[in-house]
Amino acid sequence: MLLRRVVITGMGVVSPFGRGIETLMGGLLTGKSGVVLVPELAEIVGMRTRVAALVTGVDPKEIPRKFRRSMSNMSVFATLACQDAAAMAGVSEAEFGSGRLGVSIGSTIGSPQTMQEFFRDFSIDNSLERMKSTLFFHIMNHSCASNVAQALGVTGRILAPAAACSTSCHAVGYAAEMIGIGKQELMLCGGADEFHPLTSGTFDIMNAASTAFNDSPGRTPRPFDRDRDGIVCGEGSGILLLESLESAERRGAAILAEITGFATNSDPGSIANPNASCIADCMRQALDDAQVRPGEVDYVNAHATATEQGDIAECEAISRIFGNSTPVSSLKGHLGHAMAASGTLEMAACIEMLRQGVLIPTLNLENIDPRCANVQHVQGVPRRPVATVIKNNFALGGVNSSIILRRYPQ
Amino acid sequence: MTDQEIIKQINSSLAEEFEFALGDMTPETTLFEDMGLDSLDVVDLVIVLETAFGMKIREEEAIRQIRTLGDIHSFVINKKRQMESA
């Protein structure tokens, strides 16, 4: 349980639909797919997947060169999303330098693109003589968090969680706890990742990447669907501006939603395969943290990446706690899997679902896998009051995480 | 290469690397005040010049005295001439 109430007063997103929460919601509500054919993938020996969800509509040169020189794409995405979140929250430049505002932003790894460029050049003649001075700032694990802080002039705490697909859920959860215990008043938090063939290849070699829809990218991924065939990797950034309720009220900020619970646990049973009992434990702990009963939850935003093992285990866990009457959907069908960014991209959409009183169904879910039929899948685009949402993320490495979001005012 | 060709190559390489307008680059342009470069940029400036002209200048003492674009022009022209006569 958080010792102080923590609310969300700003959101910023960079997604395959473009920049901004309105663009994201427009795409989600109209059933748009961000997945496209990536011809370069066909040139990689052994790569069977040819599709990805790539960011569009972003101009890195909006960021001055002085700050951009130390950024790879993931930091560009995070910085633009942070600028938008801060603007929405009405946070002033003076607040960035007050020490009351911190940053909690993670990525799966440092920039794989920069690492590739370095090692390609290095391997020519084992030489460092062509290495640029800013290379390290692209590949260090806290690249996004530090680059955001540099670009915005943040003087508070820096946190850079890394837990693959659970990264941004962790970033938000730990930021909420930091505010909850009074160490910071505001936190820019979330995740960012940039697409690289290494990511798709990682899933492809595990037979977990989508390969059957290369000729029709918009039909994959297919979470919970009988014909799903795996993950489609994506990229982007989702950022939330978290704030103590007292700070938001003092500033007169518009409050978008409240974070009431967070939990994360480790599944030591397998570094790759999810376990329904561990997932259920994680969700139960988050509900306990929020002091919410399962029956009070109006919607489950599933992690569901369209892998057989992940979808089935998550449905089993959800059904154990919520039965088959609480609506469930996954946004991976629209956005692909943006890895470290997926949690907060989807969380931003959840906050809008709370605010607008609408639920977004799973794109490409046409025939429910009988093994995923034990939960209530969102049908159509139902408009109804939504007060409490649980958001799940589960990561390779056996890292589960769940967050409880509440409408504000309740 | 003529001196003018060397100067043109230097200016275009630095303009591309540091996103500087060619029209604003004169021999009097200072690297730190006018171009806004800092110590990290100077490291990259050396790499840009080494790559553009195929020479090693990182350990040259004279590099540390460079303050203006004109200083770079003179330094590279002299270095090129030394290489040609060696």
Boltz contact constraints between the chains, C-beta under 6 A:
constraints:
  - contact:
      token1: [A, 65]
      token2: [B, 19]
      max_distance: 6.0
  - contact:
      token1: [A, 130]
      token2: [B, 47]
      max_distance: 6.0
  - contact:
      token1: [A, 132]
      token2: [B, 44]
      max_distance: 6.0
  - contact:
      token1: [A, 133]
      token2: [B, 40]
      max_distance: 6.0
  - contact:
      token1: [A, 133]
      token2: [B, 43]
      max_distance: 6.0
  - contact:
      token1: [A, 133]
      token2: [B, 44]
      max_distance: 6.0
